[in-house]
């Protein structure tokens, strides 16, 4: 997967010839799709020697109760809905905006598990 724009067309619609070859820093990667299960973390090296932590699978989430402001670690029971993608919903993949059922109640995921390395969620009014 390449994320460079040297291959795109001009505003007029004419073809643009690449003036150089592909570079390693333009390289993209496949998304790490977070599922429910035993905790597995993937660490990727990024540009400049930095690292990105991604959750491949987990069965815990940091759930915040908006009424009290308290955050607790809760067990994820199941994925209820994923409005981002119907296929993700069928496959049980958690992304930002997913609605999960936890031991504390129904919560919406507010973090990006494939990017942040943690699942943060906030309880909804549907719970309790």
Contact map, one row per residue, 1 for C-alpha under 8 A:
11100000000000000000000000111100000000000000000000000000000000000000000000000000000000000000000000000000000000000000000000000000
11110000000000000000000001110000000000000000000000000000000000000000000000000000000000000000000000000000000000000000000000000000
11111000000000000000000001110000000000000000000000000000000000000000000000000000000000000000000000000000000000000000000000000000
01111110000000000000010001100000000000000000000000000000000000000000000000000000000000000000000000000000000000000000000000000000
00111111000000000000000000000000000000000000000000000000000000000000000000000000000000000000000000000000000000000000000000000000
00011111000000011110000000000000000000000000000000000000000000000000000000000000000000000000000000000000000000000000000000000000
00011111100000011100000000000000000000000000000000000000000000000000000000000000000000000000000000000000000000000000000000000000
00001111110000110000000000000000000000000000000000000000000000000000000000000000000000000000000000000000000000000000000000000000
00000011111111110000000000000000000000000000000000000000000000000000000000000000000000000000000000000000000000000000000000000000
00000001111111110000000000000000000000000000000000000000000000000000000000000000000000000000000000000000000000000000000000000000
00000000111111000000000000000000000000000000000000000000000000000000000000000000000000000000000000000000000000000000000000000000
00000000111111000000000000000000000000000000000000000000000000000000000000000000000000000000000000000000000000000000000000000000
00000000111111100000000000000000000000000000000000000000000000000000000000000000000000000000000000000000000000000000000000000000
00000000111111110000000000000000000000000000000000000000000000000000000000000000000000000000000000000000000000000000000000000000
00000001110011111000000000000000000000000000000000000000000000000000000000000000000000000000000000000000000000000000000000000000
00000111110001111100000000000000000000000000000000000000000000000000000000000000000000000000000000000000000000000000000000000000
00000110000000111110000000000000000000000000000000000000000000000000000000000000000000000000000000000000000000000000000000000000
00000110000000011111100000000000000000000000000000000000000000000000000000000000000000000000000000000000000000000000000000000000
00000100000000001111100000000000000000000000000000000000000000000000000000000000000000000000000000000000000000000000000000000000
00000000000000000111110000000000000000000000000000000000000000000000000000000000000000000000000000000000000000000000000000000000
00000000000000000111111000000000000000000000000000000000000000000000000000000000000000000000000000000000000000000000000000000000
00010000000000000001111101000000000000000000000000000000000000000000000000000000000000000000000000000000000000000000000000000000
00000000000000000000111111100000000000000000000000000000000000000000000000000000000000000000000000000000000000000000000000000000
00000000000000000000011111100000000000000000000000000000000000000000000000000000000000000000000000000000000000000000000000000000
00000000000000000000001111100000000000000000001000000000000000000000000000000000000000000000000000000000000000000000000000000000
01110000000000000000011111110000000000000000000000000000000000000000000000000000000000000000000000000000000000000000000000000000
11110000000000000000001111111000000000000000000000000000000000000000000000000000000000000000000000000000000000000000000000000000
11100000000000000000000001111100000000000000000000000000000000000000000000000000000000000000000000000000000000000000000000000000
10000000000000000000000000111110000000000000000000000000000000000000000000000000000000000000000000000000000000000000000000000000
10000000000000000000000000011111000000000000000000000000000000000000000000000000000000000000000000000000000000000000000000000000
00000000000000000000000000001111100000000000000000000000000000000000000000000000000000000000000000000000000000000100000000000000
00000000000000000000000000000111110000000000000000000111000000000000000000000000000000000000000000000000000000000100000000000000
00000000000000000000000000000011111000000000000000000001000000000000000000000000000000000000111000000000000000000100000000000000
00000000000000000000000000000001111100000000000000000011110000000000000000000000000000000000111000000000000000001100000000000000
00000000000000000000000000000000111110000000000000000001110000000000000000000000000000000001110000000000000000000000000000000000
00000000000000000000000000000000011111000000000000000000111000000000000000010100000000000001110000000000000000000000000000000000
00000000000000000000000000000000001111100000000000000000111000000000000000000000000000000000000000000000000000000000000000000000
00000000000000000000000000000000000111110000000000000000111000000000000000000000000000000000000000000000000000000000000000000000
00000000000000000000000000000000000011111000000000000011111000000000000000000000000000000000000000000000000000000000000000000000
00000000000000000000000000000000000001111100000000000011110000000000000000000000000000000000000000000000000000000000000000000000
00000000000000000000000000000000000000111110000000001111100000000000000000000000000000000000000000000000000000000000100000000000
00000000000000000000000000000000000000011111000000001111000000000000000000000000000000000000000000000000000000000000000000000000
00000000000000000000000000000000000000001111100000111100000000000000000000000000000000000000000000000000000000000000000000000000
00000000000000000000000000000000000000000111110000111100000000000000000000000000000000000000000000000000000000000000000000000000
00000000000000000000000000000000000000000011111011110000000000000000000000000000000000000000000000000000000000000000000000000000
00000000000000000000000000000000000000000001111111110000000000000000000000000000000000000000000000000000000000000000000000000000
00000000000000000000000010000000000000000000111111000000000000000000000000000000000000000000000000000000000000000000000000000000
00000000000000000000000000000000000000000000011111000000000000000000000000000000000000000000000000000000000000000000000000000000
00000000000000000000000000000000000000000000111111100000000000000000000000000000000000000000000000000000000000000000000000000000
00000000000000000000000000000000000000000000111111110000000000000000000000000000000000000000000000000000000000000000000000000000
00000000000000000000000000000000000000000011110011111000000000000000000000000000000000000000000000000000000000000000000000000000
00000000000000000000000000000000000000000011110001111100000000000000000000000000000000000000000000000000000000000011100000000000
00000000000000000000000000000000000000001111000000111110000000000000000000000000000000000000000000000000000000000111100000000000
00000000000000000000000000000001000000001111000000011111000000000000000000000000000000000000000000000000000000001111110000000000
00000000000000000000000000000001010000111100000000001111110000000000000000000000000000000000000000000000000000001111110000000000
00000000000000000000000000000001111000111100000000000111110000000000000000000000000000000000000000000000000000000100000000000000
00000000000000000000000000000000011111111000000000000011111000000000000000000000000000000000000000000000000000000000000000000000
00000000000000000000000000000000011111110000000000000011111100000000000000000000000000000000000000000000000000000000000000000000
00000000000000000000000000000000000111100000000000000000111110000000000000111000000000000000000000000000000000000000000000000000
00000000000000000000000000000000000000000000000000000000011111000000000011110000000000000000000000000000000000000000001000000000
00000000000000000000000000000000000000000000000000000000001111100000000011110000000000000000000000000000000000000000011110000000
00000000000000000000000000000000000000000000000000000000000111110000001111000000000000000000000000000000000000000000001110000000
00000000000000000000000000000000000000000000000000000000000011111000001111000000000000000000000000000001001000000000000111100000
00000000000000000000000000000000000000000000000000000000000001111100111100000000000000000000000000000000000000000000000111100000
00000000000000000000000000000000000000000000000000000000000000111111111000000000000000000000000000000000000000000000000001100000
00000000000000000000000000000000000000000000000000000000000000011111110000000000000000000000000000000000000000000000000001100000
00000000000000000000000000000000000000000000000000000000000000001111100000000000000000000000000000000000000000000000000000000000
00000000000000000000000000000000000000000000000000000000000000001111110000000000000000000000000000000000000000000000000000000000
00000000000000000000000000000000000000000000000000000000000000011111111000000000000000000000000000000000000000000000000000000000
00000000000000000000000000000000000000000000000000000000000000011101111100000000000000000000000000000000000000000000000000000000
00000000000000000000000000000000000000000000000000000000000001111000111110000000000000000000000000000000000000000000000000000000
00000000000000000000000000000000000000000000000000000000000001110000011111000000000000000000000000000000000000000000000000000000
00000000000000000000000000000000000000000000000000000000000111100000001111100000000000000000000000000000000000000000000000000000
00000000000000000000000000000000000000000000000000000000000111100000000111110000000000000000000000000111000000000000000000000000
00000000000000000000000000000000000000000000000000000000001110000000000011111000000000000000000000000110000000000000000000000000
00000000000000000000000000000000000100000000000000000000001110000000000001111110000000000000000000011110000000000000000000000000
00000000000000000000000000000000000000000000000000000000001000000000000000111110000000000000000000011110000000000000000000000000
00000000000000000000000000000000000100000000000000000000000000000000000000011111000000000000000000011100000000000000000000000000
00000000000000000000000000000000000000000000000000000000000000000000000000011111110000001001110001111000000000000000000000000000
00000000000000000000000000000000000000000000000000000000000000000000000000000111110000001000000001111000000000000000000000000000
00000000000000000000000000000000000000000000000000000000000000000000000000000011111000001000000001110000000000000000000000000000
00000000000000000000000000000000000000000000000000000000000000000000000000000011111111011000111011100000000000000000000000000000
00000000000000000000000000000000000000000000000000000000000000000000000000000000111111001000000011000000000000000000000000000000
00000000000000000000000000000000000000000000000000000000000000000000000000000000011111010000001011000000000000000000000000000000
00000000000000000000000000000000000000000000000000000000000000000000000000000000011111111000000000000000000000000000000000000000
00000000000000000000000000000000000000000000000000000000000000000000000000000000011111111100000000000000000000000000000000000000
00000000000000000000000000000000000000000000000000000000000000000000000000000000000011111110000000000000000000000000000000000000
00000000000000000000000000000000000000000000000000000000000000000000000000000000010111111111110000000000000000000000000000000000
00000000000000000000000000000000000000000000000000000000000000000000000000000011111011111111110000000000000000000000000000000000
00000000000000000000000000000000000000000000000000000000000000000000000000000000000001111111100000000000000000000000000000000000
00000000000000000000000000000000000000000000000000000000000000000000000000000000000000111111100000000000000000000000000000000000
00000000000000000000000000000000001100000000000000000000000000000000000000000010000000011111110000000000000000000000000000000000
00000000000000000000000000000000111100000000000000000000000000000000000000000010010000011111111000000000000000000000000000000000
00000000000000000000000000000000111100000000000000000000000000000000000000000010010000011001111101000000000000001000000000000000
00000000000000000000000000000000110000000000000000000000000000000000000000000000010100000000111111000000000010111100000000000000
00000000000000000000000000000000000000000000000000000000000000000000000000000000000000000000011111000000000111111000000000000000
00000000000000000000000000000000000000000000000000000000000000000000000000000000011100000000001111100000000111000000000000000000
00000000000000000000000000000000000000000000000000000000000000000000000000000011111100000000011111110000000110000000000000000000
00000000000000000000000000000000000000000000000000000000000000000000000000000011110000000000000011111000011110000000000000000000
00000000000000000000000000000000000000000000000000000000000000000000000000011111100000000000000001111100011110000000000000000000
00000000000000000000000000000000000000000000000000000000000000000000000000011111000000000000000000111110111000000000000000000000
00000000000000000000000000000000000000000000000000000000000000000000000001111100000000000000000000011111111000000000000000000000
00000000000000000000000000000000000000000000000000000000000000000000000001111000000000000000000000001111100000000000000000000000
00000000000000000000000000000000000000000000000000000000000000100000000001000000000000000000000000000111110000000000000000000010
00000000000000000000000000000000000000000000000000000000000000000000000000000000000000000000000000001111111000000000000000110011
00000000000000000000000000000000000000000000000000000000000000000000000000000000000000000000000000111101111100000000000000110110
00000000000000000000000000000000000000000000000000000000000000100000000000000000000000000000000000111100111110000000000011110010
00000000000000000000000000000000000000000000000000000000000000000000000000000000000000000000000111110000011111000000000011110000
00000000000000000000000000000000000000000000000000000000000000000000000000000000000000000000001111110000001111110000001111000000
00000000000000000000000000000000000000000000000000000000000000000000000000000000000000000000000110000000000111110000001111000000
00000000000000000000000000000000000000000000000000000000000000000000000000000000000000000000001100000000000011111001011110000000
00000000000000000000000000000000000000000000000000000000000000000000000000000000000000000000001100000000000011111111111000000000
00000000000000000000000000000000010000000000000000000110000000000000000000000000000000000000011100000000000000111111111000000000
00000000000000000000000000000011110000000000000000001111000000000000000000000000000000000000001000000000000000011111100000000000
00000000000000000000000000000000000000000000000000011110000000000000000000000000000000000000000000000000000000011111100000000000
00000000000000000000000000000000000000000000000000011110000000000000000000000000000000000000000000000000000000111111111000000000
00000000000000000000000000000000000000001000000000011110000000000000000000000000000000000000000000000000000000011111111000000000
00000000000000000000000000000000000000000000000000000110000010000000000000000000000000000000000000000000000000111001111100000000
00000000000000000000000000000000000000000000000000000000000111000000000000000000000000000000000000000000000011111001111110000000
00000000000000000000000000000000000000000000000000000000000011110000000000000000000000000000000000000000000011100000011111000000
00000000000000000000000000000000000000000000000000000000000011110000000000000000000000000000000000000000001111100000001111100000
00000000000000000000000000000000000000000000000000000000000000111100000000000000000000000000000000000000001111000000000111110000
00000000000000000000000000000000000000000000000000000000000000111100000000000000000000000000000000000000111100000000000011111010
00000000000000000000000000000000000000000000000000000000000000000000000000000000000000000000000000000000111100000000000001111110
00000000000000000000000000000000000000000000000000000000000000000000000000000000000000000000000000000000000000000000000000111111
00000000000000000000000000000000000000000000000000000000000000000000000000000000000000000000000000000000010000000000000000011111
00000000000000000000000000000000000000000000000000000000000000000000000000000000000000000000000000000001111000000000000000111111
00000000000000000000000000000000000000000000000000000000000000000000000000000000000000000000000000000000100000000000000000001111
